[in-house]
Amino acid sequence: MRTFRAFLAVMLVAALLAGCGEALPSLGGAEGGAQGALCQSVAAVRAATAQLSDINPDTRMSDVTAAKSRLDTLVEALRAANGVLQRPAINDMLTAYDGFSAQISALATQETLGPAVEGLQQNLGAVNTALDQAKTALSCP
């Protein structure tokens, strides 16, 4: 049963990553494939957060929400896979991302980030730290 769940998680992540234009994980062995899929998902989310690294008070909310929308798809792939695999490091990253996402949602009516940029930068830093810790905990390359 565990092998089937791991295979299901790999297939779910593969389908979501394919929809985002990301490289597909190897399907060699269900458990190893699930681990590989998580590592690829972590790398894809980390790359997507880099698009938000240069936010400043003049950054338009429309640009931030567009980048967040792309990021949401990748994060949901991780969330779905981790629903099966239950890796604590991924849970920590998801918690950090939820805080970042909620902060962006609270700013939705603003035209630019303005003074809220400092808090967003801190929350994005927390997401990136959690991603780096997940990469280490999962023994990703």
LINFENNOR-V511186 format. One record per residue. N is the residue number from 0. RES is the residue in one small letter. PHI is phi in radians with two decimals (* if undefined). PSI is psi in whole degrees, 0 to 359 (* if undefined). NEAR is the number of other C-alpha atoms within 12 Angstrom. Layout:
# LINFENNOR-V511186
N/RES/PHI/PSI/NEAR, N/RES/PHI/PSI/NEAR
This chain:
# LINFENNOR-V511186
0/m/*/319/10, 1/r/-1.09/320/13, 2/t/-1.10/320/17, 3/f/-1.12/317/17, 4/r/-1.10/320/22, 5/a/-1.13/318/31, 6/f/-1.09/318/29, 7/l/-1.07/318/27, 8/a/-1.11/318/36, 9/v/-1.08/315/41, 10/m/-1.13/321/31, 11/l/-1.13/312/32, 12/v/-1.10/318/44, 13/a/-1.05/316/33, 14/a/-1.13/317/26, 15/l/-1.20/320/33, 16/l/-1.18/323/34, 17/a/-1.09/322/22, 18/g/-1.17/339/16, 19/c/-1.69/3/24, 20/g/1.38/16/14, 21/e/-1.56/159/25, 22/a/-1.14/146/20, 23/l/-1.50/145/27, 24/p/-1.26/157/32, 25/s/-1.21/143/22, 26/l/-1.85/27/22, 27/g/-1.34/101/17, 28/g/1.34/128/18, 29/a/-1.05/311/24, 30/e/-1.18/314/26, 31/g/-1.13/323/23, 32/g/-1.16/322/30, 33/a/-1.14/318/41, 34/q/-1.10/316/37, 35/g/-1.12/321/34, 36/a/-1.13/319/45, 37/l/-1.10/317/51, 38/c/-1.09/317/39, 39/q/-1.14/323/37, 40/s/-1.16/318/47, 41/v/-1.05/315/46, 42/a/-1.11/320/32, 43/a/-1.16/318/36, 44/v/-1.15/319/42, 45/r/-1.07/317/32, 46/a/-1.12/322/23, 47/a/-1.21/326/29, 48/t/-1.18/336/37, 49/a/-1.09/332/22, 50/q/-1.14/341/21, 51/l/-1.81/4/34, 52/s/-1.20/339/23, 53/d/-1.83/24/19, 54/i/-1.12/148/28, 55/n/-2.57/176/21, 56/p/-1.01/335/20, 57/d/-1.59/358/18, 58/t/-1.12/131/23, 59/r/-1.31/139/25, 60/m/-1.04/326/30, 61/s/-1.08/324/20, 62/d/-1.21/319/23, 63/v/-1.16/316/38, 64/t/-1.18/328/30, 65/a/-1.16/316/18, 66/a/-1.15/320/26, 67/k/-1.12/323/31, 68/s/-1.07/316/24, 69/r/-1.12/319/27, 70/l/-1.15/321/36, 71/d/-0.98/319/31, 72/t/-1.09/316/27, 73/l/-1.20/319/39, 74/v/-1.15/322/40, 75/e/-1.15/328/32, 76/a/-1.12/317/37, 77/l/-1.13/317/47, 78/r/-1.06/316/33, 79/a/-1.14/314/34, 80/a/-1.11/320/40, 81/n/-1.28/341/34, 82/g/-1.06/332/24, 83/v/-1.60/315/30, 84/l/-1.51/334/32, 85/q/0.92/58/22, 86/r/-1.56/121/25, 87/p/-1.00/323/21, 88/a/-1.11/325/29, 89/i/-1.25/321/40, 90/n/-1.01/318/28, 91/d/-1.09/318/27, 92/m/-1.13/319/36, 93/l/-1.11/321/38, 94/t/-1.10/315/23, 95/a/-1.10/318/27, 96/y/-1.16/322/36, 97/d/-1.06/321/24, 98/g/-1.14/317/23, 99/f/-1.09/315/34, 100/s/-1.10/318/28, 101/a/-1.12/323/20, 102/q/-1.16/319/27, 103/i/-1.12/317/34, 104/s/-1.06/324/21, 105/a/-1.21/341/17, 106/l/-1.72/5/24, 107/a/-0.95/332/21, 108/t/-1.51/353/15, 109/q/-1.43/152/22, 110/e/-1.40/320/17, 111/t/-2.23/170/22, 112/l/-1.22/325/29, 113/g/0.99/216/19, 114/p/-1.19/347/16, 115/a/-1.23/349/27, 116/v/-1.03/325/29, 117/e/-1.08/314/19, 118/g/-1.13/321/24, 119/l/-1.12/319/35, 120/q/-1.09/320/26, 121/q/-1.14/315/21, 122/n/-1.15/322/29, 123/l/-1.14/322/39, 124/g/-1.07/320/26, 125/a/-1.13/321/25, 126/v/-1.11/313/38, 127/n/-1.12/320/33, 128/t/-1.08/316/24, 129/a/-1.11/323/29, 130/l/-1.12/316/40, 131/d/-1.12/321/27, 132/q/-1.16/322/25, 133/a/-1.12/318/34, 134/k/-1.04/317/31, 135/t/-1.18/313/18, 136/a/-1.09/328/22, 137/l/-1.51/357/28, 138/s/1.01/43/17, 139/c/-1.34/149/21, 140/p/-1.18/*/15
